[in-house]
């Protein structure tokens, strides 16, 4: 691999690893707080057991997420020194606020983990709420930086494209921030909740009498279902904003090569960049025009309107976009099915076939999360800051990039194995807790 490819691969690996823990750090505290509120309201010991288990899981994943996030901070400076040297003052404010949110989360997570019985019940619950809010705030501020990189604002460039002035406040609120932040938060809640749904559905299949797993499944399915239904609405708003603000990104994601009216929507398939077509796709005439502008006859800008050197990696981007949309649609359909079954039975749907479906749906949220992030990152290439600095111009001149790439790859594999082991122990302990606490009634 070239030095640039090694640097991009290392950053991509680090982000792919960290984003899972970042998503869990956003969503798991909210699930923990919901269980705690239900414990306070009902005094059902199952909810107390559940909130303690979720708190332990939050602590484990927070620790690993802190490590992987710290690595990313170093990599920004070590791998992309020109980017940080040029734009560090511009994006410093949201990064500083993210650091404040992170330390707030760490402090109140310590209070929540070790304060039960030592502080008042209300303050203990307040600490959990602060943890959940701080996790969301961290994602909020980091996503502001990514939104700036996708469509920078508050910059003054000279005729040669060099930065001559900047406004940090304007840069922090670049145009994509609204739809991008909402999309990231919903994806985090969705991915984490569906993973939890799969775990407790599997445990409920093994022990149908467990009140703990039934209640945990109801909480996670409610949050995951709401996020899954809201996400297509958010995605539609994102697509319309991207069509106006970043047309080359939409053209790349949809493998739309030719500008013009009544643009077709290519669902699936493989983009042949040389022949400028999509093979094996389901073609919907006017679909892309409607998706982008609510008008099947509206003209849509294609890749042919941009220099070839500015095109993103169309083949990979189109596949990632289809994976994101496909998995997101599947989760939304499962959420609608769950709601219909719950309304008909007026209880948690627990038919074996449905529980098996929920178990199978567990990885969908993570796939959607990872592929969505790939769409964001690949869709910006070949720019690290769109229109202001190319990725190739931002990389370090350090020649031995293979060594840190493989070192961090081994480190992440080790950390991943440790996390899987620790979480497996948590799942086993939750199963034993569920067996020891039989359910008093079917409905939740």
C-alpha positions as CSV (number, residue, x, y, z in Angstrom):
1,X,0.0,0.0,0.0
2,X,1.1,3.6,-0.5
3,X,1.9,5.8,2.5
4,X,-1.4,7.7,2.0
5,X,-3.4,4.5,1.8
6,X,-1.7,3.2,5.0
7,X,-2.6,6.5,6.8
8,X,-6.2,6.4,5.6
9,X,-6.5,2.7,6.5
10,X,-5.2,3.3,10.0
11,X,-7.6,6.2,10.5
12,X,-10.4,4.2,9.0
13,X,-9.7,1.2,11.3
14,X,-9.5,3.4,14.3
15,X,-12.8,5.1,13.5
16,X,-14.6,1.9,12.7
17,X,-13.5,0.5,16.0
18,X,-14.3,3.6,18.0
19,X,-17.6,4.4,16.5
20,X,-19.2,1.3,18.0
21,X,-18.1,2.3,21.5
22,X,-19.1,5.9,20.9
23,X,-22.6,4.8,19.9
24,X,-22.9,2.6,22.9
25,X,-21.7,5.4,25.1
26,X,-24.6,7.5,23.7
27,X,-27.4,5.0,24.0
28,X,-26.6,2.5,26.8
29,X,-26.8,5.2,29.5
30,X,-30.2,6.2,28.3
31,X,-31.4,2.6,28.5
32,X,-29.8,2.4,32.0
33,X,-31.7,5.5,33.1
34,X,-35.0,4.3,31.7
35,X,-34.6,1.0,33.7
36,X,-33.7,3.1,36.8
37,X,-36.8,5.3,36.4
38,X,-39.0,2.2,36.1
39,X,-37.3,0.7,39.2
40,X,-38.1,3.9,41.2
41,X,-41.7,4.0,40.0
42,X,-42.6,0.3,40.3
43,X,-40.0,-1.1,42.9
44,X,-39.9,-4.2,40.7
45,X,-36.5,-5.9,41.5
46,X,-36.1,-6.9,37.8
47,X,-35.6,-3.3,36.9
48,X,-33.1,-2.8,39.6
49,X,-31.1,-5.8,38.4
50,X,-31.3,-4.6,34.9
51,X,-30.1,-1.1,35.6
52,X,-27.1,-2.5,37.6
53,X,-26.2,-4.8,34.6
54,X,-26.5,-1.9,32.2
55,X,-24.4,0.3,34.4
56,X,-21.6,-2.4,34.5
57,X,-21.8,-2.7,30.7
58,X,-21.6,1.1,30.3
59,X,-18.5,1.2,32.5
60,X,-16.7,-1.5,30.5
61,X,-17.5,0.0,27.1
62,X,-16.8,3.6,28.3
63,X,-13.3,2.5,29.4
64,X,-12.5,1.0,26.0
65,X,-14.1,3.9,24.2
66,X,-11.9,6.3,26.1
67,X,-8.8,4.4,25.0
68,X,-9.8,4.2,21.3
69,X,-10.9,7.9,21.4
70,X,-7.5,8.9,22.8
71,X,-5.8,7.0,20.0
72,X,-7.8,8.9,17.5
73,X,-6.8,12.2,19.1
74,X,-3.1,11.3,18.7
75,X,-3.7,10.0,15.1
76,X,-5.2,13.4,14.1
77,X,-1.9,15.1,14.9
78,X,0.5,12.3,13.9
79,X,-1.1,11.2,10.6
80,X,-2.6,14.5,9.5
81,X,-0.3,17.3,10.8
82,X,-1.0,19.7,7.9
83,X,-4.7,19.4,8.5
84,X,-4.4,20.0,12.2
85,X,-1.8,22.8,11.7
86,X,-4.1,24.6,9.3
87,X,-7.6,23.9,10.7
88,X,-6.8,23.2,14.4
89,X,-7.7,26.7,15.5
90,X,-10.9,26.5,13.4
91,X,-12.2,23.3,14.9
92,X,-10.7,23.7,18.3
93,X,-13.9,25.0,19.9
94,X,-16.1,22.0,19.3
95,X,-13.2,19.6,20.3
96,X,-12.8,21.6,23.5
97,X,-16.5,21.3,24.3
98,X,-16.4,17.6,23.5
99,X,-13.6,17.2,26.0
100,X,-15.7,19.0,28.6
101,X,-18.6,16.7,27.9
102,X,-16.4,13.6,28.1
103,X,-15.0,14.6,31.5
104,X,-18.5,15.4,32.8
105,X,-19.6,12.0,31.7
106,X,-16.7,10.3,33.4
107,X,-17.3,12.1,36.7
108,X,-21.0,11.3,36.9
109,X,-20.5,7.8,35.6
110,X,-18.3,7.2,38.6
111,X,-21.0,8.6,40.9
112,X,-23.6,6.4,39.3
113,X,-21.5,3.2,39.4
114,X,-20.4,3.7,43.0
115,X,-22.9,6.0,44.5
116,X,-26.0,3.8,44.9
117,X,-26.8,3.7,48.6
118,X,-24.2,6.4,49.3
119,X,-26.0,9.3,47.8
120,X,-29.8,10.1,47.7
121,X,-31.8,8.1,45.1
122,X,-32.8,11.3,43.3
123,X,-29.2,12.5,43.0
124,X,-28.1,9.0,41.9
125,X,-30.7,9.1,39.1
126,X,-29.6,12.7,38.2
127,X,-26.1,11.4,37.8
128,X,-27.3,8.8,35.3
129,X,-29.2,11.4,33.4
130,X,-26.1,13.6,33.2
131,X,-24.1,10.5,31.9
132,X,-26.7,10.0,29.1
133,X,-26.8,13.7,28.2
134,X,-23.0,14.0,28.3
135,X,-22.6,11.1,25.9
136,X,-25.1,12.6,23.5
137,X,-23.3,16.0,23.8
138,X,-19.9,14.4,23.0
139,X,-21.4,13.0,19.8
140,X,-23.0,16.3,19.1
141,X,-19.7,18.3,19.2
142,X,-17.6,15.7,17.3
143,X,-20.3,15.5,14.6
144,X,-20.1,19.3,14.2
145,X,-16.4,18.9,13.3
146,X,-17.3,16.3,10.7
147,X,-20.0,18.5,9.3
148,X,-17.5,21.3,8.9
149,X,-15.1,18.9,7.0
150,X,-18.0,18.0,4.7
151,X,-19.0,21.5,4.0
152,X,-16.7,24.1,5.6
153,X,-18.1,27.5,6.7
154,X,-16.5,30.5,8.3
155,X,-13.3,30.3,6.2
156,X,-11.6,33.0,4.1
157,X,-9.4,31.6,1.4
158,X,-7.1,33.4,-1.0
159,X,-7.1,32.9,-4.8
160,X,-4.7,30.0,-4.4
161,X,-6.9,28.3,-1.8
162,X,-4.8,29.1,1.2
163,X,-6.6,29.9,4.5
164,X,-6.3,33.6,5.3
165,X,-9.0,34.0,8.0
166,X,-11.6,32.1,9.9
167,X,-14.6,32.5,12.3
168,X,-14.7,29.6,14.7
169,X,-18.4,30.2,15.7
170,X,-19.5,30.1,12.0
171,X,-17.3,27.1,11.4
172,X,-18.9,25.2,14.2
173,X,-22.3,25.7,12.7
174,X,-21.7,24.7,9.1
175,X,-24.8,24.0,7.0
176,X,-24.9,20.1,7.4
177,X,-24.9,20.1,11.2
178,X,-28.6,19.8,11.7
179,X,-29.3,16.7,9.7
180,X,-26.0,15.1,10.3
181,X,-26.2,15.4,14.1
182,X,-29.7,14.0,14.2
183,X,-28.8,11.1,11.9
184,X,-25.8,10.2,14.1
185,X,-27.7,10.2,17.4
186,X,-30.6,8.2,15.9
187,X,-28.2,5.7,14.5
188,X,-26.5,5.3,17.9
189,X,-29.7,4.7,19.7
190,X,-30.9,2.3,17.0
191,X,-27.7,0.2,16.8
192,X,-27.3,-0.2,20.5
193,X,-30.9,-0.9,21.2
194,X,-31.2,-3.6,18.5
195,X,-28.0,-5.3,19.8
196,X,-29.6,-5.4,23.2
197,X,-32.9,-6.6,21.7
198,X,-31.1,-9.5,20.1
199,X,-29.3,-10.5,23.3
200,X,-32.4,-10.5,25.5
201,X,-34.6,-12.2,22.8
202,X,-32.0,-15.0,22.6
203,X,-32.1,-15.3,26.4
204,X,-35.9,-15.2,26.5
205,X,-35.9,-18.1,24.0
206,X,-33.9,-20.1,26.5
207,X,-36.0,-19.1,29.5
208,X,-39.6,-18.1,28.6
209,X,-40.4,-17.3,32.3
210,X,-37.8,-14.7,32.8
211,X,-39.3,-11.4,33.8
212,X,-35.9,-9.7,33.6
213,X,-35.3,-10.5,30.0
214,X,-38.9,-9.7,29.1
215,X,-38.6,-6.3,30.6
216,X,-35.2,-5.6,29.1
217,X,-36.5,-6.6,25.7
218,X,-39.5,-4.3,26.0
219,X,-37.3,-1.3,26.9
220,X,-34.7,-1.9,24.2
221,X,-37.3,-2.7,21.5
222,X,-39.2,0.5,22.4
223,X,-36.2,2.7,22.0
224,X,-34.8,0.8,19.0
225,X,-38.2,0.8,17.3
226,X,-38.7,4.5,17.7
227,X,-35.3,5.3,16.4
228,X,-35.7,2.9,13.5
229,X,-39.0,4.5,12.4
230,X,-37.6,8.0,12.8
231,X,-34.3,7.3,11.0
232,X,-35.8,7.0,7.4
233,X,-37.5,10.4,8.0
234,X,-34.1,11.8,9.1
235,X,-32.4,10.1,6.1
236,X,-34.9,11.7,3.7
237,X,-34.2,15.1,5.1
238,X,-30.4,14.4,4.9
239,X,-30.7,13.3,1.2
240,X,-32.5,16.5,0.3
241,X,-30.0,18.7,2.1
242,X,-27.1,16.9,0.5
243,X,-28.6,17.3,-2.9
244,X,-28.5,21.0,-2.4
245,X,-25.3,21.4,-0.4
246,X,-23.1,18.5,-1.6
247,X,-24.4,17.3,-5.0
248,X,-21.2,15.4,-5.8
249,X,-21.7,13.3,-2.6
250,X,-25.3,12.4,-3.6
251,X,-24.2,11.6,-7.1
252,X,-21.5,9.3,-5.9
253,X,-23.7,7.6,-3.3
254,X,-26.4,7.0,-5.9
255,X,-23.9,6.2,-8.7
256,X,-25.6,8.9,-10.8
257,X,-23.2,9.6,-13.6
258,X,-25.2,11.8,-16.0
259,X,-26.9,15.2,-15.0
260,X,-30.4,15.7,-16.2
261,X,-34.1,15.7,-15.3
262,X,-36.1,12.7,-14.3
263,X,-33.0,11.1,-12.7
264,X,-33.5,7.3,-12.0
265,X,-32.9,5.7,-8.6
266,X,-30.5,2.8,-8.8
267,X,-31.3,0.4,-6.0
268,X,-28.5,-2.2,-5.4
269,X,-26.1,-3.2,-8.2
270,X,-22.5,-2.5,-8.8
271,X,-21.2,0.7,-10.2
272,X,-19.0,0.4,-13.3
273,X,-17.1,3.7,-13.2
274,X,-15.3,3.2,-16.5
275,X,-18.6,2.6,-18.4
276,X,-20.5,5.0,-16.2
277,X,-23.4,2.7,-15.4
278,X,-24.7,0.5,-12.6
279,X,-24.9,-3.3,-13.3
280,X,-27.6,-5.4,-11.7
281,X,-29.5,-2.6,-10.1
282,X,-33.3,-2.1,-9.8
283,X,-33.9,1.1,-11.8
284,X,-36.8,3.4,-10.7
285,X,-37.3,6.2,-13.3
286,X,-37.5,9.6,-11.7
287,X,-36.8,8.1,-8.2
288,X,-33.7,10.1,-7.5
289,X,-35.3,13.3,-8.6
290,X,-38.2,12.7,-6.3
291,X,-35.9,11.6,-3.4
292,X,-33.8,14.8,-3.8
293,X,-36.4,17.4,-4.7
294,X,-39.9,15.8,-4.3
295,X,-40.4,16.1,-8.0
296,X,-39.9,13.2,-10.4
297,X,-39.0,15.6,-13.2
298,X,-36.5,17.7,-11.3
299,X,-33.0,17.8,-12.7
300,X,-30.3,16.2,-10.6
301,X,-26.6,17.0,-10.9
302,X,-24.5,14.0,-11.9
303,X,-20.8,13.1,-11.6
304,X,-20.3,14.4,-15.1
305,X,-20.6,18.0,-13.8
306,X,-17.4,17.6,-11.8
307,X,-13.7,17.0,-12.7
308,X,-12.8,13.3,-12.6
309,X,-10.1,14.0,-10.0
310,X,-12.8,15.2,-7.6
311,X,-15.0,12.1,-7.8
312,X,-15.3,10.0,-4.6
313,X,-14.7,6.3,-4.8
314,X,-18.1,5.6,-6.5
315,X,-18.1,1.8,-6.4
316,X,-17.4,1.6,-2.7
317,X,-19.6,4.6,-1.8
318,X,-22.6,3.2,-3.6
319,X,-22.3,-0.2,-1.9
320,X,-22.0,1.4,1.5
321,X,-25.0,3.6,0.8
322,X,-27.1,0.6,-0.2
323,X,-26.0,-1.3,2.9
324,X,-27.0,1.6,5.1
325,X,-30.4,2.1,3.5
326,X,-31.1,-1.6,3.3
327,X,-30.3,-2.4,6.9
328,X,-32.1,0.7,8.1
329,X,-35.2,-0.2,6.1
330,X,-35.2,-3.7,7.5
331,X,-35.1,-2.4,11.1
332,X,-37.9,0.0,10.4
333,X,-40.0,-2.8,9.1
334,X,-39.3,-4.9,12.1
335,X,-40.2,-2.0,14.4
336,X,-43.5,-1.6,12.6
337,X,-44.2,-5.3,12.8
338,X,-43.4,-5.3,16.6
339,X,-45.7,-2.4,17.1
340,X,-48.5,-4.1,15.2
341,X,-48.1,-7.4,17.2
342,X,-47.9,-5.5,20.5
343,X,-51.1,-3.6,19.8
344,X,-52.9,-6.8,18.8
345,X,-51.8,-8.7,21.8
346,X,-51.6,-5.7,24.2
347,X,-48.4,-7.2,25.5
348,X,-44.8,-7.8,24.5
349,X,-44.8,-9.9,21.3
350,X,-42.9,-13.1,22.3
351,X,-43.8,-15.7,19.7
352,X,-40.8,-17.9,19.0
353,X,-40.6,-16.9,15.3
354,X,-40.6,-13.3,16.2
355,X,-37.9,-13.7,18.9
356,X,-35.8,-15.5,16.4
357,X,-36.3,-12.6,14.0
358,X,-35.2,-10.2,16.7
359,X,-32.1,-12.3,17.3
360,X,-31.2,-12.2,13.6
361,X,-31.7,-8.4,13.5
362,X,-29.0,-7.8,16.1
363,X,-26.1,-7.0,13.8
364,X,-28.3,-4.8,11.5
365,X,-27.8,-1.6,13.6
366,X,-24.0,-2.0,13.7
367,X,-23.9,-2.6,9.9
368,X,-26.0,0.5,9.3
369,X,-23.9,2.5,11.7
370,X,-20.6,1.5,10.1
371,X,-21.8,1.8,6.5
372,X,-23.4,5.2,7.2
373,X,-20.0,6.5,8.5
374,X,-18.3,5.1,5.4
375,X,-20.8,7.0,3.3
376,X,-19.9,10.2,5.2
377,X,-16.2,9.7,4.9
378,X,-15.9,8.2,1.4
379,X,-18.4,10.8,0.1
380,X,-16.0,13.6,1.1
381,X,-13.0,12.2,-0.7
382,X,-10.6,13.2,-2.1
383,X,-10.9,16.2,0.3
384,X,-10.2,16.1,4.0
385,X,-11.9,19.6,4.1
386,X,-14.1,19.8,1.1
387,X,-12.9,22.5,-1.3
388,X,-10.1,23.7,1.0
389,X,-7.6,20.8,1.5
390,X,-7.1,17.5,-0.2
391,X,-6.5,14.4,1.8
392,X,-3.2,13.7,0.0
393,X,-2.0,17.2,1.0
394,X,-2.8,16.7,4.7
395,X,-0.9,13.4,5.4
396,X,2.3,13.3,7.3
397,X,5.6,12.8,5.5
398,X,6.7,10.1,8.0
399,X,7.7,7.2,5.8
400,X,7.1,4.1,8.0
401,X,3.4,4.1,8.2
402,X,3.0,0.3,7.9
403,X,4.4,-0.2,11.4
404,X,1.8,1.8,13.3
405,X,-1.0,0.4,11.1
406,X,-0.2,-3.2,12.0
407,X,0.6,-2.3,15.7
408,X,-2.8,-0.6,16.1
409,X,-4.6,-3.4,14.2
410,X,-3.2,-6.0,16.7
411,X,-4.1,-3.7,19.6
412,X,-7.7,-3.3,18.4
413,X,-8.0,-7.0,17.9
414,X,-6.8,-7.6,21.5
415,X,-9.1,-4.9,22.9
416,X,-12.0,-6.4,20.9
417,X,-11.4,-9.8,22.3
418,X,-11.3,-8.5,25.8
419,X,-14.5,-6.6,25.4
420,X,-16.3,-9.6,23.9
421,X,-15.1,-11.7,26.9
422,X,-16.2,-9.2,29.5
423,X,-19.6,-8.6,27.8
424,X,-20.1,-12.3,27.5
425,X,-19.6,-12.6,31.2
426,X,-22.2,-9.9,31.7
427,X,-24.7,-11.7,29.4
428,X,-24.2,-14.9,31.3
429,X,-24.7,-13.1,34.7
430,X,-27.8,-11.4,33.3
431,X,-29.2,-14.9,32.3
432,X,-28.6,-16.2,35.8
433,X,-30.2,-13.1,37.3
434,X,-33.2,-13.6,35.0
435,X,-33.6,-17.2,36.0
436,X,-33.6,-16.3,39.7
437,X,-36.3,-13.7,39.2
438,X,-39.4,-15.3,37.7
439,X,-41.9,-13.1,36.0
440,X,-45.1,-12.3,38.0
441,X,-47.1,-11.5,34.8
442,X,-46.9,-11.6,31.0
443,X,-47.6,-8.0,30.1
444,X,-45.0,-5.3,30.4
